[in-house]
């Protein structure tokens, strides 16, 4: 007997917005979070390696918050704005999906209204289905805009049974910040009805008990159209049990075949196909050897052959490699691993071979390697690129190859470029970005070529009070005499980041000593109010 499960996320749109708000706030200290599209973020509000920053929520309406916690999303239907989804607090106040937004705002003043993002909800549900197909069951499919179907036949015992498997799925959804219900039955229709109308987070229907389990449910549990539901309501049919007890002939003449088909599907009398999501496997080349190989020359020859086979496969699929993994199976069962990354998607076999060849020295073949696998673990679409220069004119060249070779020798974290950030404080106005990324424009006002981070304190500063130019200062046990300068340039603290910076003030001076050296100094405070700073002097940069 098949065992099918229906997972329902009743507040998918609302939970996704709240989860985004919780994770969009930056952490208190800077963290390096590598990009990984296939890894779903872990516990809401917590960060871990592999989790990507949550993107901002879609464009919002102007919100007036009154602390009720009522949140709805709205979408346009013709010339009307309707409520698409409502939180539990909103539903408790009488707001339901399909209600005109104007009426909802009248009923609940200060209602929190957001634009519905159906595409974003569908994309998240698609990612969850792919995750389920890789981790839980090979047969997972979408079930409407807020649910998934799982085929648990033959896989539940791997997780300790149906109940423990369903508890694991529910716990995973809770860690993501989503309310969920799940039901298991012998048919998709019964599982769908139990998940949405049983009122319990976990429901297990015994084999052959579908009819008894859904008897008391309304006709909407059978996934019928609104017209069929209205016709049944006019005839006084309110429950599935009443429908089961009626003769089929009059039902066929009155409602057509749709009603009886849905009923038979729920009772398991006829099958119901669903289209499972099939995860795409990364391009891979496998080479097996008649005799184990162990010398670097033989491994390099096999690697070259693997590259020659991998490139046509990438061309057929229109993909380029961003991360390539070499897996070598030893005769003793151990697996040797080497990996490279590229700054830009490529399927240049010669370039990939040059990057991977130095990794051969890190392999330990032992008594020999019996097989070799090349796996394009991370790929991107790679289409034809237009020529940006005119014909006959020399091109600017592509730095991707150089960046890749430097990354192999020095390490990927050591290859970067600097970009400007929008910040008033100099130490926060610079960030490391990808070497081929687009850098932001630098500010037009003069800034030193080298910043001293953190700023270093200087002693023996002589300056007129309150904002006079320094006459001399001592830094790193050396006294510097100032002969020229410019300032002050006042910079205020970023009060929206930390409360300590609410009244913080810095006065910057660009000065030059008697030997032509130019420095960037600042004094904490405005020189009059103690709350703005302690009037200490610091060196923050050196001009070129």
N, C-alpha and C positions, 0 to 999 in steps of 0.2 A: 504494500500500500504506500502511495506517495505521502510524504509529510511536507506540507507547505506552510510557510510563515509569512505574515504580513506585518511590516513595521510601519507604524503611523507616527508622524511628527506633527501633532496638532497645532503647535505654535511655531512652525518653522520660520516664517518671515519675522515674527516678533523676536524669537530667541536669537536669530541671526543678527538682528540690529543691536540687541543688547550685548551680545557676545563681541561684536565689533567695537562697541563703545568701551567695553572693559579692556580689550586688548590693544586698542589704538593708542592709549596713553603710553608715553615712553617710560621705561623703567628709571629708577632713581639713579642708577649708575650706567654708563655706556656698556652695552653688550654687543658682541659680534655674533650675528645670527645668519649663518650661511643659508643660501637659497636652496630649497628642496621642494619641487612641485609635488612630488609623490608622497610627501609626509604630511599627514593632517596635523594641525596644531593640537597640542596636548591639553592639559587641564586649563580651563578658562582662567584668564587673569594671571597665569604663570608662564614663564618662558623656559624653553629648553633648546639646545642645539638642534638644528633641523627645522625649527618652526620659523615661518616667515611672518613678517609684520603684517597685521591685518590691514586691508585697504580701507580707505575712508568710506563711510556710508554714502549712498547716493544723495543727490540734492534734496534738501529738506525744506518743508514749509517753515515759516516763522513760528516758533513754539513759545507759549506762555505756560511755564510749569507751575503747578499749584501743589505739588507734592503727593498727588493721588496715585501716581504711577500708571495711570491709564494711558495706553499707547495704541495707536491704530496706524495702519498704512492705507493710503488712498490711491486709486487709479481712475483714469478717465474712461467712461463708457459713453461714447457719443459726445453729447454736450453736458453730461452730468459727471460729477465727481462722487464716486462711491467708495465705501469702506471695503478694502480688500481683505484685511486681516485685523483682528482685535486681540489685545492681551487679555489675560484672565481678569484683571482689574476692570478693563473696559467692558468686558462681557457681563461682569457683575453689576455694572451701572446701566445695563440695558442696551449696549451697543453690539450689533451683530454685523458680520460681513454682508454686503449688499445694501446696507442702509445708506441713504444719501449723506454725504459728508456735512452738508449744512445742518441737517437735523441732528447729527451726532454732536456738532459743536454747540448747538442750542441746548441739548440735554446735559452736556458736560462742559461748562466753561473752562477755558485754559487747557483743552485737550491737546495731548502731545500727538501731532500728526506728522507722518513721514511719507515720502513718495514710495509707492510700491516698486520693488525691484524684482519682477518675476524672473527675468533672465538670471539675476544673481542667485535667486533661490534654486532655480533649475540647475545651475552650474554646481552649486554646493551639493545638491542631491546626487548629481552625476558623479562627483568625486567620492561621495560616500558609497555609492553603488560599486565603483571601481575598487575601493578599499575592501568592501565586503567580498567581491569576487576573488580578490587576492588572498584574503585572510580567513574568511569564514566558509564560503561555499562557492563552487565554480559557476553556479547558476543563480544570478541576482539580476533583478530587473526593476525598472521604475514602475510605480503604482500611483499614477496621477501626479499632481503637483506637490504632494506632501507625504508620500509614502514609498516603500520599497517592498518587493516580493523576494523571498528566498526559498529555494528548494533545499530542504534539510535532509532529503532522502540519502542515506548512506554516509552522512558526514557528522551527524549529531553525536555519535559515540566518540568521535575524536575530541570532543569538548566535555565529555562526562555526561552526556545525555541531553535531551531537548531542553529541560528546565535550566540546567546550568549554562547551556549555550545561550539561551535567551537572556538569562540574567547577565551574562557577560556582555551581550550586545546592548542591553539597557544601561549597564554601568559605563560602557564606552560613550554612549550618547550623553549621559549625565556629565561625564568629564568634559565633553565638548560644550556643555551648557545648554543642551536641548532636552526638552520634555519629550518622552517617547512612550508608546504602548506597542506591545507585540503579542500576536496570537498565532497558534499553530493548530492546523486542522488538516483534514484529508483533501480539501479542495481550496482553491484560491478564493472563491466566493465566500465560503464560510470563514476563512481566516481574515479576509477583509472586513466582514461584518463583525466578528468578535473583537477585532482590534479597535474598532470605532464605536461600538455600541455596548460592549460588555461592562464598561466602566472600571475595569481592572487593568493595571499596567502589564500583567502577564497572564495569559489565558492559554491553557492546553486542552484542546478538545480530544477526547478519546476516539479511537478508530471506530467509524460507523455512528458516532453520536452527533453528527452535524445537524440533522433535522431537529433533534431535541434542543441543541444548544442555541439555535437561532429562532426558535418558535416565537418567543415574546418580543422579538425585535420589530421595529417599524419597517414598512416597505422600502424606505430609503436605504436600508442595509443591503438590498439586492442590487445597488448601483443602477437604478432605473432613471429614465429621463423625467423631467419635471411634468411633461404632459401625461405620462403614464401614472405618475404619483397623484396628479390632480384627478384623473379619471377614477383611480381606485378610491380616493377619498370621497368622491361623489357617490360611489356605490357602497360606501360604508366599510371598505376593506382597509383596516388599519394595521394589522399584524401579519407577519409571515406565516404564523400558524393557521390563521384563517384562510390564507391563500392555499396552503398545502391541502386543507380539508375540502376545498371546492373541486367540482369536476373540471377536467381539463378542456373539454369541448367548448363550453361557453366562454371560458377564458381565452381560448384561441380565437374565437370569433370576435370577441369584444376588444382584446388588446393586441392581437397579432402574435407573432412568434417570439418577440423580444422578451416579454414577461416570463413565459415558460422557459425560455433558454436560460435566462438569469437564475431562475429558481432551480432548474436542473443542475446548473453549474455549481450553485451553492451547496446543493445536496450531494454532489459528487456523482450524479447519474451520467453526466457527459463531461468530457475533458475540456480544459480551457488552456489553450497555448499562450505562452508569453515569450516575449523576445528578450533573452538574456543579454546582458552587457558582457562583451568579451574583451578583456584587457589586451591591449596590443603589446606583444613581446618585443623587446629591443632587438635590433639587427644583431645577428650572432653568426660567427663562423667557427666550426669545429673541425680540427685536424687530428686524425688518429694515426699513429706510427706503427709500422710493422715491428720495429725494434726500438727500445727506449733510446732517447737521445740525451746527452748530458753536456756536450761541449758548447761554449758560447757561439761558435760558428754555426753549429747545427741549429741551435735555437734561433739565431738570427735568420738563417735560411727559411725556417718554418714560419717565422714572423713575417718575412717578406711575402711568402706564398699566401698567408692569411690576409695580408693587406690587399693583395691583388684580387682576392675573392670578395673581400668586404666592399671595396669601392663600387663595383657594379651593382651590388645589392642596395647600397645607399642611393645610387643614381636612379634605380627603378622606383624607389619610394620617395624620391625628392627630398632626402634628409641629409643633414650634415652633422658631424660629430662634435660634441662639446666635451664629452668625457669618454675615454676609451679604457677598457679594463682588459688586461691579459691574465688569463687563468691557466696555470700549468698543473696538470694532474700527475703526481709522482707515482711510481710503482708501489710505494708503501702506503698509498691512500692519502697522503698529505697533498694540500693544494697550495702552490706558490702563486702569489698575486702581485701584480704591478699595474699601476694606473697613471694616466696622464690626463691633463685638461687643456683645453684650447681657449684662447681669448675670444674667438669667433667661430661659428659653425663652419666646418670645412670637410671636404671629402677628398682632399689631396693626399693620396696614398704615400707619396714620397715624403711629404712633410710629416705625416703621422709616424712613418717609420723612423725618421730622424729623431723625433721626440721620444719614441718608445725604446729605441736601440740602447741608450745609456741605462735603461732600467734592467736590461738583461744581467748586468753585473750584480744586481741585488738579489737575483734568484738563487736558490740553493737546490740544484737538481737531484742531489743525493745519488741514488743508484740509477737514476734516469727518469725521464718524463715520457709517459705513454700517450698523452694527448695534450693539445693546446687549444684554447678557446679565446677568441677575440670578441668582446661584447661591447657594443656601443651603448653604454649605460645611460648616457644623456644625449639626446639628439634634438635638433631643431629643424624646421623647414628651411631648405636652402634652394632658393629660386635664382633665376638669372638676375644679375645686377646691371642697371644701366650705366653706361660710360658717362661720367660727369664732365670730362674734359672734351674739348673739341678734337676732331680728327687731326692728326699730325702734331698735336701738342703733347709734351711729356706729361705723364700723370704724376700725382704727388706720391705714389707708392702706398703700399699697404703695410702697416706696422704689425699686423697680427702675427706674422711668422716670427718677427724679431721678439715680440713679447712672449710667445710660446717658448722660444729657445732660452730666453733669459729666465723664464719661470722654471724650466727644467733644471737649470744650473743653480739658481739662487733660491727657488721656492716661490710659490704663487703669492704669499702674503707680502713679500718684499718688492713686488712690482706693482706700482700704483702711480697715480697722478693726483695733484692737489686741485681742489675746487673750492670756490667761495661759497659760504653759507650766509643766509640772512640773519645776522646777529650783531648786536651793538658791541659786545665784548670781543676784543681781538682774538682771544684764545679759543672762542667758539665760532669764529667766522671762517675756519678752514677745516676741510674734511678730506680724507682719502677716498678716492673713487676708483673704479675700474680703469686700467690704463687706456682703454679704448672708449671709455664713456665720454659723454658730452659734459664739459666743465661749464659751470656758471660764470657769468661775467664778473670780473673783479671790480671792486668799488673804485671810483675815480679819485678819491682823496688819497694822499700819499701814505703808504704803509711800509715798514721796514722789510728788507729782503729776508731777514732772519728773525723769527720770534723766539724769545726766551720763555719757555713754558715748563714749569710755572714761573711767573716773574720773580726775579731775585732782588732782595732788599739791598739798598745802597746806604752808605753812611756818610757823615760829615758833609751834608748838603747845606749850602748857604743860599737862601733865597729870600727875597723881600715878601713880607706878609701883606695881603693874603694870596696873591696870584702872581708874584714876581718870578722872573726867569732865574733858574739856578745858576750860581756863579761857579761852583765846583762840586764834585761828589767823589766818593771813594767806592770802587767796585772791585771785588776780588783782590783786595790788598793793594790796589793801585789808585792813586789820586789823579783825577782828570780835571783840567781847568777849562771852563766853558768860555768861548769867545763869541759865539753867535747862537741864535736859536729862534724858535717860533712857538707860540702857544699863549695861553692854554687852549686845548680842545677838550671840552667837557663831555664825558661819557657817563650815562646813568646805568645803574644796575637793572637787570631784567627781572622786575618784580613778579612777573607771572610764572617764573620758574621756582624761585625760592623766596620765602618771606624775609630772609636776611638781606636780600638785595633791594628791598622796597625803598630804602633811603640811601643806598650806597651811591657814592659819586667818585669819579676819578677825573683828575685834570692832567692831560697828557701834554708833554713838551718835546719837540724835536730839536735837539741841541747838537752843537759841533764844538769839539775841543781844539786846543791850540795846535794839534798835529793833523787836523783834517778828519778825524774820526767822528762819525755821526751816530748818536744814540737816541733812543726813544724812552723817555722817563715819564712816570706819572706819580702823582701824589694822591693818596686816599683822602677823601673828604673835600669839602669846599673851602677849608681853611677857617671856617667860622663856627659851624655847628658840629659838635662832637659826634652826634648820631650818624652823620654822613661818612665818617671815617676817622681813623686815628692820626691822620696827617703824616703817616710814614711814606717814604719814597721808595720806589722800585724801578728797576730797569726791565723793560718789556721787549725790547728789540734792538737790533743793530742794522743800520742802513748799509747798503753795499757801497 
